């Protein structure tokens, strides 16, 4: 892992955006793994600024999103397809057919999960996977558990995850109870991973991710086994490399 610490979130957002932009400049047909939630909004704004300045094109890039709620219409303000359109896709030149988000309304969700992985692997490994981290160490919607799923699958969301996401809804009862998410095995297939962690409240879980034991109870800790992980954070956390 490589750890970069920033004094503020605006500098972090710019650096994270620059990493993604550099990937697309060097490989115009790059496959990008995208994330949602509060963490990436600032860096998506920076990407849009750079595109609007005429300094990057996404015309040949492809994206695969980590996850999507089950049962939430894609027109809903908080569906992840809607989120991506509002915060990024509608403001750059990426082709709609090259942007992929799991279908949480599929008639057969299990088949959708299998097809999502198949489509991703047929098009090639993700070149750069963007990740955030939940307060309990979840990555995507891979929740702490005795066992973690390898491929994309339907997950029952932990109550603490629903509580964390209720700020995006009017009431906790509106927060979906299930989601479709890439499994940790799918995520770990990416050639490189960018983990962005914001806020002092995430310092403890980031420390456990970087320095704690590798355990399914902290799914993010599995990133320790990936050969190329870049961590960007404004947390006061150090990476204690041991040999």
C-alpha positions in Angstrom: 0.0 0.0 0.0 1.0 3.6 -0.6 -0.4 6.2 1.9 -0.9 9.8 1.0 -2.1 12.2 3.7 -3.7 15.6 3.0 -4.4 18.6 5.2 -7.8 19.2 3.8 -10.4 17.5 1.6 -10.1 19.9 -1.3 -6.5 18.9 -1.8 -7.4 15.3 -1.4 -10.2 15.6 -4.0 -7.9 17.2 -6.5 -5.2 14.6 -6.1 -7.6 11.7 -6.4 -9.2 13.2 -9.5 -5.8 13.8 -11.0 -4.9 10.1 -10.5 -8.1 9.0 -12.3 -7.6 11.6 -15.1 -3.9 10.5 -15.5 -5.2 6.9 -16.0 -7.6 8.0 -18.8 -5.0 10.2 -20.5 -2.5 7.4 -20.6 -5.1 4.8 -21.6 -8.1 6.5 -23.3 -10.1 3.2 -23.2 -9.4 2.6 -19.5 -12.0 0.7 -17.5 -12.7 2.5 -14.3 -14.5 1.1 -11.2 -16.7 3.8 -9.7 -18.1 4.4 -6.2 -21.0 6.4 -4.8 -21.8 8.0 -1.4 -20.5 11.2 0.1 -16.8 10.4 -0.4 -16.4 10.8 -4.1 -18.6 13.8 -4.8 -15.7 16.3 -4.4 -13.4 14.4 -6.7 -16.1 13.9 -9.3 -16.5 17.7 -9.3 -12.8 18.1 -10.0 -13.0 15.6 -12.8 -15.8 17.6 -14.4 -13.8 20.8 -14.1 -10.9 19.2 -15.9 -13.2 17.9 -18.6 -14.9 21.3 -19.1 -11.5 22.9 -19.4 -10.8 20.6 -22.4 -8.0 18.7 -20.7 -9.4 15.2 -20.7 -11.9 13.0 -22.7 -13.8 10.0 -21.5 -15.2 9.2 -25.0 -13.6 5.8 -25.1 -13.5 5.0 -21.3 -15.8 2.5 -19.7 -17.1 2.3 -16.1 -18.4 -0.3 -13.7 -20.0 0.8 -10.5 -19.6 -1.1 -7.3 -23.2 -1.4 -6.2 -26.8 -0.4 -6.4 -29.8 -0.6 -4.1 -32.3 -3.4 -4.6 -35.9 -2.2 -5.3 -35.1 1.5 -5.7 -36.3 2.9 -9.1 -33.3 4.3 -11.1 -35.2 7.6 -11.3 -35.1 7.9 -7.5 -32.8 10.6 -6.3 -30.7 8.2 -4.3 -30.4 5.4 -6.8 -26.8 5.0 -7.6 -27.5 5.2 -11.4 -29.1 8.6 -10.7 -26.2 9.6 -8.5 -23.6 8.8 -11.1 -25.6 10.7 -13.8 -26.1 13.8 -11.7 -22.5 13.9 -10.3 -20.4 12.8 -13.2 -21.8 11.1 -16.3 -24.1 13.9 -17.4 -21.2 16.4 -17.3 -18.5 14.5 -19.3 -18.4 12.9 -22.8 -18.6 9.3 -21.7 -21.1 7.2 -23.7 -24.1 6.0 -21.8 -23.7 2.4 -23.1 -20.2 2.4 -21.6 -21.4 3.1 -18.1 -22.5 0.1 -16.1 -24.4 0.0 -12.8 -25.9 -3.2 -11.4 -29.7 -3.5 -12.0 -31.2 -3.6 -8.6 -34.7 -4.0 -10.2 -33.9 -7.0 -12.3 -36.6 -9.8 -12.3 -33.8 -12.3 -11.4 -31.3 -10.5 -9.2 -29.0 -13.5 -8.9 -28.8 -13.8 -12.7 -28.1 -10.1 -12.9 -25.2 -10.6 -10.5 -23.7 -13.4 -12.6 -24.2 -11.4 -15.8 -22.6 -8.3 -14.3 -19.4 -10.2 -13.4 -19.4 -11.9 -16.8 -19.7 -8.6 -18.7 -16.9 -7.0 -16.6 -14.5 -9.9 -17.0 -15.2 -10.2 -20.8 -14.3 -6.5 -21.2 -11.1 -6.9 -19.2 -9.9 -6.2 -15.7 -10.8 -2.9 -14.1 -7.7 -0.6 -14.5 -8.4 1.5 -11.5 -11.1 0.8 -8.9 -12.2 3.7 -6.7 -13.3 2.8 -3.2 -14.5 4.5 0.0 -14.9 2.7 3.3 -17.8 2.4 5.7 -17.5 3.0 9.4 -17.6 -0.7 10.1 -15.0 -1.5 7.4 -17.4 -2.4 4.6 -16.2 -2.0 1.0 -18.9 -1.6 -1.5 -21.7 -3.3 0.5 -19.5 -6.1 1.6 -20.5 -6.1 5.2 -18.5 -7.6 8.1 -19.3 -11.3 8.3 -17.9 -14.8 8.9 -17.6 -15.2 5.2 -17.3 -12.8 2.2 -18.7 -13.5 -1.2 -16.3 -13.7 -4.2 -18.5 -12.4 -7.0 -21.2 -9.8 -7.3 -24.2 -10.8 -5.1 -27.3 -9.6 -3.3 -26.6 -8.5 0.3 -28.8 -7.7 3.3 -27.6 -4.4 4.6 -26.5 -4.1 8.3 -28.6 -1.8 10.4 -25.5 0.4 11.0 -25.0 0.8 7.3 -28.6 1.8 6.8 -28.3 4.3 9.6 -25.2 5.8 8.0 -27.1 6.2 4.7 -30.3 7.5 6.1 -28.9 11.1 5.8 -29.6 10.7 2.1 -33.3 9.9 2.7 -36.2 11.5 4.5 -36.5 8.6 7.0 -34.7 5.3 7.9 -37.7 3.4 6.7 -37.0 4.7 3.2 -33.5 3.3 3.1 -33.5 0.0 1.2 -32.7 -3.2 3.2 -30.8 -4.9 0.3 -28.3 -4.1 -2.4 -26.4 -5.6 -5.2 -22.6 -5.3 -4.7 -19.4 -6.5 -6.3 -17.9 -9.1 -4.0 -14.4 -8.7 -2.6 -13.1 -11.3 -5.1 -14.4 -9.1 -8.0 -13.0 -5.9 -6.4 -9.6 -7.5 -5.9 -9.3 -8.3 -9.6 -8.7 -4.7 -10.4 -5.2 -3.8 -11.6 -5.0 -0.9 -9.1 -7.2 0.4 -6.3 -7.6 3.9 -5.0 -9.0 4.0 -1.5 -10.3 7.5 -0.5 -11.0 8.0 3.2 -12.4 11.3 4.6 -13.1 12.6 8.1 -11.6 12.1 11.5 -14.4 9.7 12.4 -12.9 7.2 9.9 -9.4 7.3 11.4 -9.9 4.2 13.6 -11.3 2.0 10.9 -8.6 3.2 8.5 -6.0 2.2 11.0 -7.6 -1.2 11.3 -7.7 -1.5 7.5 -4.0 -0.6 7.1 -2.4 -2.1 10.2 -4.8 -4.5 11.8 -5.2 -8.3 11.1 -6.7 -9.3 7.8 -10.2 -10.4 8.8 -13.6 -10.7 7.2 -14.9 -8.7 10.2 -13.1 -5.8 8.6 -13.6 -6.4 4.8 -11.4 -3.5 3.9 -8.4 -5.2 5.6 -8.3 -7.6 2.7 -6.9 -4.8 0.6 -3.6 -5.5 2.5 -3.2 -8.5 0.1 -3.6 -6.5 -3.1 -0.3 -5.6 -4.9 -1.2 -2.0 -5.8 -3.4 0.0 -3.4 -3.1 3.8 -3.1 -4.7 5.3 0.0 -5.6 9.0 0.1 -6.9 10.4 3.3 -7.2 13.5 5.6 -7.1 11.2 8.6 -4.2 11.3 11.1 -3.2 7.7 10.5 0.1 6.1 9.6 0.8 2.9 7.7 3.1 0.8 9.9 4.9 -1.4 7.4 6.3 -4.5 8.9 8.7 -7.1 7.3 
